[in-house]
Amino acid sequence: MFFPARATGYLLLIVLFIWAQTAIAQKLQWSADGNRFYSFSDQGISSIDPVHPENNKVFMTQKELTPAGATGALSVQSFTISPDGGRILLFANTQRVWRENTRGDYWIFDRGAQKLTQLGRGLPAASLMFAKFSPDGKKVAYVSKHNIYIEDLQDQKRTAVTGDGTDRIINGTFDWAYEEEFGCQDGFRWSPDGSRIAYWKLDARNIRNFLMINNTDSLYPFTIPVEYPKVGQNPSACTIWLFDIANGKTSQAAIEGDPVQHYIPRMEWTPRGESVILQQLNRQQNDSRIFLVDAASAKARQIYHETDAAWIDIKSRWNDNDPSGWDWVNANGEFLWLSEKNGWRQIYKLDLTGKETLITREAYDVIQFNLFDAPTQTIYFAASPENATQNYLYKISLKGGKAVRVTPASLKGTNKYTISPNGKIAILNHSSATELANGAIVSLPDHRELAKARRVLAANAGDPKTEFFKLKTADGIELDGWMVKPVPFDPQKKYPVVFYVYGEPASQTVLDKYGTGKNFLYNGSMANDGYVYISLENRGAPAPKGSQWRKAIYRNIGRINIRDQAMGAKEILKWDFIDSSRVAVWGWSGGGSSTLNLLFQYPEIYKTGIAIAAVTNQLLYDNIYQERYMGVPVSSNEDFVKGSPITYARNLRGNLLYIHGTGDDNVHYQNAEMLINELIRQGKQFQLMSYPNRTHSISEGEGTGAHLSALYTHYLKAHCPPGGQ
């Protein structure tokens, strides 16, 4: 599972794990007609009718999934059916690349011959990536070791599209930073007629390796290199190339702009295949251009241009971190586009000349584009105009007009829809702070329930209650928050307060969904032990409150978000039942950074902090994320320094527990060691826990989760004692 850059850490990991175990996965594989989806089970691959489960059937048996001479069936992660339905492309034996299992073996099952054949014979085992049928279903293209190949399914003859791939010349896929920060993984596209392949080429030869060290798995330590461009360092050069299958010639797309100082996070073929369409961002990510590249000449022309005083989000930020695909509405090349240039994230229709038409005109944010239903000319999208902590399905005509809420008023909270390709049914996962009801099947657009939720978790009457509230700071900023009070609660007593914080543009903490208000890192019940548990949402969080709210943090990470949190805490400390002498704060990743900044910048408020996997110096993080929100440091690093916790370490007065995995390829352990040195230099006492070779999630290895939880709980109880007084 992918986590956003500097995600909210262990709490988010466990919440998402519970969500995944109780919900139907959001990225379902639907049948061509959109009436069924596929599921993996002990029987093999099943075809599921979500409305009439009695019609479920086995699509591929375990026997059909077993190669000749093998003792067991393939462990299949996903599959694709050829256009004529005669062949099935199976992805098995998958291996992790950075964040997800995108590398493995591919097999072709011929339904007529009832035969399994492995692709890429002679290439390294489990080295194939992103295999895709050609439009006629007679060939498959894939990536292996940073080169692209085409394999003919009749004779298994293999043609190399590229031959220069190395660990630093990357064809058909992406480097660490592109995947982490843009969600880019699959880096090549078949043309609609199958005559060409367009692909990305990244030149990472000038990207320095960050060397992690493994001291525990052998007699002598060894290093683990990660190509990692830090703030102020140039990114990989990015270019687009076109391969003509008939003559074997390759042409570079003639796109204006230095390929080192620009990013290309999106590229697809236009519907008729005459051109490739792509989005280019400048290094600072506040200048976005759309180009058309002629397939025959490789010449490019700009059709659309947008700028922003802060940054421009690409499709991955409103599409579950998946920037692939282009939201076409017809074969003429008109498509849907999201922009915040009017102050709200709104839907536009663009054509291939760049002509635009605003579709959603009301003053609220589109959270996510869900589906365009061509037969009815209806756009489905997520929004929550009245409450930034919730999520509902809306619809609007392609012609515009007033958007209509589809989600019934009774479903208060967060509602996630997986809509079938035909737009007629959707799988609904409903969640709120008090209940979880997943897998309901509803018809669209009337939202009639066709099948009830498969599992419901509901809070009991005596359970701790998550309360949502708003407060206004001394700066006049209104913050959303949630709170869980002790059980039992005595308003005449004063209780310790623990703040959970994230605070950066990658994630929200104040959401009306199941798990909110629960601290899964704490052993036992915080409420029953006598803690008040609170989280506040500061400016800069990706809440649907308008671009001014979200982008107020531009060049201000570590300052404006920290002030909002501290000023909010000051208001909370005025409450009669809060003990201002027992105030703790904790967070993971970006939340770890915020924890340190709060502890160091406002030591008069926060007495205890637990910071996990924090960026202690913003200049140590990757360039795509940090430069997007802080600008490119050209002549000065001043903003980065002023927002970094290490700058304020001298102010530590309270109790600090710092935790980090030494194998963290995202937020490097270097952050911990630099902070340690500064705290030593300043004569500050603190506690440290290093987890050898653990990554950003600190989840690997037997006993790790239990140890971390026990450590967290013991430290909190010791330095911020629970209970009313």
Residue pairs with C-beta under 8 A, 6 or more apart in sequence:
1 16
1 20
1 99
1 100
2 99
2 100
2 183
2 321
3 12
3 13
3 99
3 696
3 697
4 321
4 506
4 507
5 180
5 181
5 506
5 622
5 625
5 666
6 504
6 506
6 589
6 590
6 593
6 615
6 621
6 625
6 666
6 667
7 506
7 507
7 588
7 589
7 590
7 696
8 502
8 507
8 509
8 587
8 588
8 589
8 590
8 591
9 587
9 588
9 589
9 591
9 592
9 612
9 613
9 696
9 697
10 520
10 521
10 588
10 612
10 697
10 698
10 699
10 705
10 708
11 500
11 519
11 520
11 521
11 588
12 507
12 588
13 697
13 699
14 520
14 521
15 515
15 518
15 520
18 514
18 515
19 429
19 431
19 436
19 514
19 515
22 436
22 438
22 455
22 457
23 429
23 438
23 439
24 418
24 427
24 429
24 438
24 439
24 454
26 320
26 416
26 418
27 320
28 37
28 38
28 418
28 427
29 37
29 38
29 78
29 79
30 36
30 37
30 38
30 420
30 421
31 37
31 38
31 47
32 81
33 422
34 420
34 421
34 422
34 423
34 424
34 425
35 49
35 51
35 420
35 422
35 424
35 425
36 47
36 48
36 49
36 50
37 47
37 48
37 50
37 420
38 45
38 46
38 47
38 48
38 59
38 79
39 45
39 46
39 48
40 46
40 76
42 62
43 58
43 61
43 62
44 58
44 59
44 60
44 61
44 62
44 64
44 65
44 73
45 58
45 59
45 60
45 65
45 76
45 79
46 56
46 57
46 58
46 59
47 56
47 57
47 58
47 59
48 56
49 55
49 56
50 425
50 427
50 441
50 450
50 451
51 425
51 441
51 450
51 451
53 451
60 88
60 109
62 73
63 73
64 109
64 114
64 116
65 73
65 74
65 76
65 90
65 109
65 116
66 72
66 73
66 74
66 116
67 74
67 107
67 116
67 118
68 116
74 90
74 92
74 93
74 107
74 116
75 92
75 93
75 94
76 90
76 91
76 92
77 91
77 92
77 94
77 101
77 104
78 91
79 88
79 89
79 90
79 91
80 88
80 89
80 131
80 132
80 133
81 87
81 88
81 89
82 88
82 89
82 133
82 137
83 133
83 135
83 136
83 137
84 137
85 111
86 110
86 111
86 112
86 137
87 108
87 109
87 110
87 111
87 133
87 137
87 153
88 108
88 109
88 111
89 106
89 107
89 108
89 131
89 132
89 133
89 140
90 106
90 107
90 108
90 109
90 116
91 104
91 105
91 106
91 131
92 104
92 105
92 106
92 107
93 104
93 105
93 125
93 126
94 101
94 102
94 103
94 104
94 126
95 101
95 103
95 104
95 126
96 102
96 103
97 103
97 129
97 173
97 179
97 185
98 176
98 179
98 180
98 665
99 179
99 180
100 185
102 129
102 130
102 173
102 185
102 186
103 126
103 127
103 128
103 129
104 126
104 128
104 129
105 118
105 119
105 120
105 125
105 126
105 128
106 118
106 119
106 120
106 128
106 131
106 140
106 142
107 116
107 117
107 118
107 119
108 116
108 117
108 118
108 119
108 140
108 153
109 115
109 116
110 117
117 156
119 128
119 131
119 140
119 142
119 151
119 156
120 127
120 128
120 142
120 144
120 149
120 151
120 158
121 156
123 144
123 145
123 149
124 144
124 145
127 144
127 145
128 142
128 143
128 144
129 142
129 143
129 144
129 172
129 173
129 186
130 142
130 143
130 172
130 173
130 185
130 186
130 187
130 188
131 140
131 141
131 142
132 140
132 141
132 142
132 190
133 139
133 140
133 190
134 140
134 141
134 150
134 190
134 194
135 190
135 191
135 192
135 193
135 194
136 194
137 153
138 152
138 153
138 154
139 150
139 151
139 152
139 153
139 194
140 150
140 151
140 153
141 148
141 149
141 150
141 151
141 161
141 188
141 190
141 197
142 148
142 149
142 151
143 149
143 171
143 172
143 173
143 187
143 188
145 165
146 165
146 166
146 167
146 169
146 170
146 171
146 172
146 173
147 160
147 161
147 162
147 163
147 164
147 165
147 171
147 172
148 160
148 161
148 162
148 165
148 171
148 172
148 188
148 197
148 199
148 243
149 158
149 159
149 160
149 161
150 158
150 159
150 161
150 197
150 245
151 157
151 158
151 159
152 158
152 159
159 245
159 248
161 171
161 172
161 188
161 197
161 199
161 243
161 250
162 171
162 172
162 199
162 201
162 243
162 250
164 171
165 171
168 203
168 204
168 205
168 207
168 227
169 201
169 202
169 203
169 204
169 205
170 187
170 200
170 201
170 202
170 203
170 204
170 236
171 187
171 188
171 199
171 200
171 201
172 186
172 187
172 188
172 199
172 200
173 185
173 186
173 187
173 200
174 182
174 184
174 185
174 187
174 200
174 202
175 202
175 204
175 207
175 227
175 236
176 226
176 227
176 228
176 622
176 665
177 228
177 229
177 235
177 236
177 622
177 623
177 624
178 184
178 202
178 236
178 238
178 263
178 265
178 624
179 185
180 622
180 624
180 625
180 666
181 622
181 624
181 625
181 628
182 263
182 265
182 314
182 316
182 323
182 624
183 316
183 321
183 322
183 323
184 200
184 265
184 316
184 323
186 324
187 199
187 200
188 197
188 198
188 199
188 200
189 197
189 198
189 199
189 267
189 268
189 269
189 276
190 196
190 197
190 269
191 197
191 198
191 269
191 273
191 295
192 269
192 271
192 272
192 273
193 273
194 245
195 244
195 245
195 246
195 273
196 242
196 243
196 244
196 245
196 273
196 295
197 242
197 243
197 245
198 240
198 241
198 242
198 243
198 253
198 267
198 269
198 276
198 293
199 240
199 241
199 243
200 238
200 239
200 240
200 241
200 264
200 267
201 238
201 239
201 240
201 241
202 236
202 237
202 238
203 236
203 237
203 238
203 239
203 259
204 227
204 236
206 234
206 236
206 237
207 227
207 228
207 229
207 233
207 234
207 235
207 236
208 227
208 228
208 229
208 233
209 225
209 226
209 227
209 228
210 225
210 226
210 227
210 228
210 230
210 665
210 668
210 670
211 223
211 224
211 225
211 226
212 223
212 224
212 225
212 226
212 662
212 663
212 664
212 665
212 668
212 669
213 221
213 222
213 223
213 224
213 662
214 221
214 222
214 223
214 224
214 663
214 693
215 221
215 662
215 692
216 692
216 693
217 693
224 663
224 665
226 665
228 622
228 665
228 668
229 235
229 236
229 622
229 623
229 624
230 619
230 620
230 621
230 622
230 623
231 618
231 619
231 620
231 621
231 622
231 623
231 626
231 627
231 630
231 633
231 640
232 619
232 623
232 632
232 633
232 637
233 623
234 260
234 261
234 623
235 260
235 263
235 283
235 623
235 624
236 260
237 259
237 260
238 259
238 262
238 263
238 264
239 252
239 253
239 255
239 259
240 252
240 253
240 255
240 264
240 267
240 276
240 278
240 293
241 250
241 251
241 252
241 253
242 250
242 251
242 252
242 253
242 276
242 293
242 295
242 298
243 249
243 250
244 250
244 251
251 298
252 298
253 276
253 278
253 293
253 298
253 300
254 293
254 298
254 299
254 300
255 264
255 278
255 280
255 291
255 293
255 300
256 300
256 302
257 280
257 282
261 282
261 283
262 280
262 281
262 282
262 283
263 280
263 281
263 282
263 283
263 285
263 624
264 278
264 279
264 280
264 281
265 279
265 281
265 314
265 315
265 316
265 323
266 278
266 279
266 314
266 315
266 323
266 324
266 326
267 276
267 277
267 278
267 279
268 276
268 277
268 278
268 324
268 325
268 326
269 275
269 276
269 277
270 276
270 277
270 292
270 333
270 352
271 328
271 330
271 331
271 332
271 333
272 331
272 333
273 295
274 294
274 295
275 292
275 293
275 294
275 295
275 352
276 292
276 293
276 295
277 290
277 291
277 292
277 293
277 326
277 352
278 290
278 291
278 293
279 288
279 289
279 290
279 314
280 288
280 289
280 290
280 291
281 287
281 288
281 312
281 314
283 627
283 632
284 311
284 627
284 628
284 631
284 632
285 311
285 312
285 624
285 627
285 628
286 307
286 308
286 309
286 310
286 311
286 312
287 305
287 306
287 307
287 312
288 304
288 305
288 306
288 307
288 308
288 312
288 314
289 302
289 304
289 305
289 306
290 302
290 303
290 304
290 305
290 350
290 354
291 300
291 301
291 302
291 303
292 300
292 301
292 303
292 352
293 299
293 300
294 300
303 350
303 352
303 353
303 354
304 337
304 350
304 354
304 356
306 312
306 339
306 341
308 340
308 341
308 551
309 551
309 554
310 547
310 551
310 554
311 551
311 554
311 628
311 629
312 340
313 338
313 340
314 323
315 322
315 323
315 325
315 338
316 322
316 323
317 542
318 338
318 345
318 366
318 367
318 368
318 369
319 325
319 368
319 369
320 368
326 335
327 335
327 336
327 337
327 369
327 372
328 334
328 335
329 335
329 336
329 349
329 372
329 374
329 398
330 374
332 351
332 352
333 351
333 352
334 349
334 350
334 351
334 352
335 349
335 350
335 351
336 347
336 348
336 349
336 350
336 359
336 369
336 372
336 379
337 347
337 348
337 349
337 350
337 356
338 345
338 346
338 347
338 348
338 366
338 369
339 345
339 346
339 348
340 346
340 547
342 358
343 363
343 546
343 547
343 548
344 363
344 364
344 365
344 366
344 546
344 547
345 365
345 366
345 367
345 544
345 547
346 358
346 359
346 360
346 361
346 366
347 358
347 359
347 360
347 366
347 369
347 379
347 381
347 396
348 356
348 357
348 358
348 359
349 356
349 357
349 359
349 398
350 356
350 357
357 400
358 400
359 379
359 396
359 398
359 400
360 366
360 381
360 396
360 400
360 403
361 400
362 385
362 402
362 403
364 383
364 384
364 385
364 544
365 383
365 544
365 545
365 546
366 381
366 382
366 383
367 381
367 382
367 383
367 384
367 391
367 544
368 381
368 382
369 379
369 381
370 380
370 381
370 382
370 393
370 417
370 419
371 379
371 380
371 419
371 421
371 423
372 378
372 379
372 380
372 398
373 379
373 380
373 422
373 423
373 444
375 423
376 423
376 445
377 397
377 398
377 399
378 395
378 396
378 397
378 398
378 423
378 445
379 395
379 396
379 397
379 398
380 393
380 394
380 395
380 406
380 417
380 419
380 423
380 444
381 393
381 394
381 395
381 396
381 403
382 391
382 392
382 393
382 394
382 417
383 391
383 392
383 394
383 403
383 544
384 390
384 391
384 392
384 544
385 544
387 512
388 480
388 510
388 537
388 543
388 544
388 545
389 468
389 480
389 482
389 508
389 510
389 511
389 512
389 537
389 543
390 412
390 413
390 414
390 511
390 512
391 413
391 414
391 415
391 416
392 405
392 406
392 407
392 411
392 415
393 405
393 406
393 407
393 415
393 417
393 426
394 403
394 404
394 405
394 406
395 403
395 404
395 406
395 445
396 402
396 403
396 404
406 444
406 445
406 447
407 415
407 447
408 447
411 430
412 432
412 512
413 430
413 431
413 432
413 433
413 435
413 512
413 513
414 430
414 431
414 432
414 511
414 512
414 513
415 428
415 429
415 430
415 431
416 428
416 429
416 431
417 426
417 427
417 428
417 429
418 426
418 427
418 429
419 425
419 426
419 444
420 426
423 444
424 443
424 444
425 441
425 442
425 443
425 444
425 450
426 441
426 442
426 444
427 439
427 440
427 441
428 439
428 440
428 441
428 442
428 453
429 437
429 438
429 439
429 440
430 436
430 437
430 438
430 440
430 453
431 437
431 438
431 513
431 514
432 512
432 513
432 514
433 459
433 466
433 468
433 482
433 512
433 513
433 514
433 516
433 517
434 458
434 459
434 465
434 466
434 514
435 456
435 457
435 458
435 459
435 514
436 455
436 456
436 457
436 458
436 514
437 453
437 455
437 456
437 457
438 453
438 454
438 455
439 451
439 453
439 454
439 455
440 449
440 451
440 452
440 453
440 454
441 449
441 450
441 451
442 448
442 449
442 450
443 450
457 514
459 465
462 487
463 487
464 484
464 485
464 487
464 517
464 525
464 526
464 527
464 528
465 484
465 485
466 482
466 483
466 484
466 516
466 517
467 482
467 483
467 484
467 485
468 480
468 481
468 482
468 510
468 512
469 480
469 481
469 482
469 483
470 478
470 479
470 480
470 481
471 478
471 479
471 481
471 536
471 568
471 571
471 572
472 478
472 479
472 571
473 479
473 564
473 567
473 568
473 570
473 571
474 567
474 570
474 571
475 563
475 564
475 567
477 539
477 564
477 567
479 536
479 537
479 538
479 564
479 568
480 510
480 536
480 537
480 543
481 510
481 534
481 535
481 536
481 537
481 568
482 510
482 516
482 517
482 534
482 535
483 517
483 532
483 533
483 534
484 517
484 518
484 526
484 527
484 532
484 533
484 534
485 495
485 527
485 532
485 577
486 495
486 527
486 528
486 529
486 530
486 531
486 532
486 724
487 525
487 527
487 528
489 577
490 724
491 576
491 577
493 577
493 724
493 725
494 576
494 577
494 578
494 579
494 724
494 725
495 530
495 531
495 532
495 577
495 578
495 579
495 582
495 723
495 724
495 725
496 530
496 531
496 532
496 579
496 582
496 583
496 584
496 720
496 721
496 722
496 723
497 531
497 532
497 533
497 534
497 572
497 573
497 578
497 579
497 582
497 583
497 584
498 519
498 526
498 531
498 532
498 533
498 534
498 584
498 585
498 586
498 716
498 720
499 534
499 535
499 536
499 565
499 569
499 583
499 584
499 585
499 586
499 598
499 606
500 509
500 519
500 533
500 534
500 535
500 585
500 586
500 587
500 591
501 509
501 535
501 536
501 565
501 585
501 586
501 587
501 591
501 594
501 595
501 598
502 508
502 509
502 541
502 587
502 588
502 589
502 590
502 591
502 594
503 538
503 540
503 541
503 561
503 562
503 565
503 587
503 590
503 591
503 593
503 594
504 540
504 541
504 553
504 557
504 561
504 590
504 591
504 593
504 594
504 629
505 540
505 541
505 542
505 550
505 553
505 557
505 629
506 542
506 590
506 625
507 541
507 542
507 590
508 537
508 541
508 542
508 543
509 535
509 536
509 537
509 541
509 591
510 516
510 535
510 536
510 537
510 541
510 543
517 533
519 526
519 533
521 708
521 709
521 712
521 713
522 709
522 712
522 713
522 716
523 709
523 710
523 712
523 713
524 713
526 533
526 722
527 533
529 717
529 722
529 723
530 722
530 723
530 724
531 720
531 722
532 577
532 578
534 572
536 564
536 565
536 568
536 569
537 543
538 560
538 561
538 562
538 564
538 565
538 568
539 549
539 550
539 552
539 553
539 560
539 561
539 564
540 549
540 550
540 551
540 552
540 553
540 556
540 557
540 560
540 561
541 550
541 561
542 550
543 549
543 550
552 560
553 560
553 561
553 629
554 629
554 630
554 631
555 629
555 630
555 631
555 639
556 639
556 643
557 618
557 629
557 630
557 643
558 593
558 597
558 618
558 642
558 643
558 644
558 645
559 642
559 643
561 594
562 594
562 597
562 598
562 601
562 602
565 594
565 598
566 598
566 601
566 602
566 605
569 583
569 598
569 602
569 605
569 606
570 605
572 578
573 580
573 583
573 605
577 724
579 725
581 607
582 607
582 720
582 721
583 605
583 606
583 607
583 608
583 720
584 606
584 607
584 608
584 609
584 610
584 716
584 719
584 720
585 594
585 595
585 598
585 599
585 606
585 608
585 609
585 610
586 595
586 609
586 610
586 611
586 612
586 712
586 716
587 593
587 594
587 595
587 611
587 612
587 614
588 612
588 613
589 612
589 613
589 614
589 615
589 666
589 667
589 696
590 615
591 612
591 614
592 611
592 612
592 613
592 614
592 615
593 611
593 614
593 615
593 616
593 645
595 609
595 610
595 611
595 614
596 609
596 611
596 614
596 616
596 645
596 649
596 656
596 658
596 675
597 643
597 645
597 648
598 605
598 606
598 609
599 606
599 609
599 611
599 652
599 654
599 656
600 645
600 648
600 649
600 650
600 651
600 652
601 648
601 651
603 651
603 652
603 653
603 654
606 654
607 654
607 655
607 719
607 720
608 654
608 655
608 656
608 715
608 716
608 719
608 720
609 654
609 655
609 656
609 657
610 656
610 657
610 659
610 712
610 715
610 716
611 656
611 657
611 658
611 659
612 659
612 660
612 698
613 659
613 660
613 661
613 664
613 666
613 667
613 696
613 698
614 645
614 658
614 660
614 667
614 671
614 675
615 621
615 644
615 667
615 671
616 644
616 645
616 646
616 671
616 672
616 674
616 675
617 640
617 644
617 645
617 646
617 671
617 674
617 675
618 626
618 630
618 640
618 641
618 643
618 644
619 626
619 633
619 637
619 640
619 641
619 644
620 668
620 670
620 671
620 674
621 667
626 640
627 633
630 639
630 640
630 643
631 639
633 639
633 640
641 647
645 675
646 674
646 675
646 678
649 675
649 678
649 679
649 682
649 684
650 678
650 682
650 684
652 679
652 682
652 684
652 686
655 686
655 687
655 715
655 719
655 720
656 679
656 684
656 686
656 687
657 686
657 687
657 688
657 689
657 711
657 712
657 715
658 672
658 675
658 676
658 686
658 687
658 688
658 689
659 688
659 689
659 690
659 691
659 698
659 708
659 711
660 667
660 669
660 671
660 672
660 689
660 690
660 691
661 669
661 690
661 691
661 692
661 693
661 694
661 695
661 696
661 697
661 698
662 669
662 690
662 691
662 692
662 693
662 694
663 669
663 692
663 693
663 694
663 695
663 700
664 694
664 695
664 696
665 695
665 696
666 695
666 696
667 696
669 690
672 688
672 690
676 688
679 686
687 715
689 711
691 698
691 701
691 704
691 708
693 700
693 701
694 700
694 701
694 704
698 704
698 708
699 705
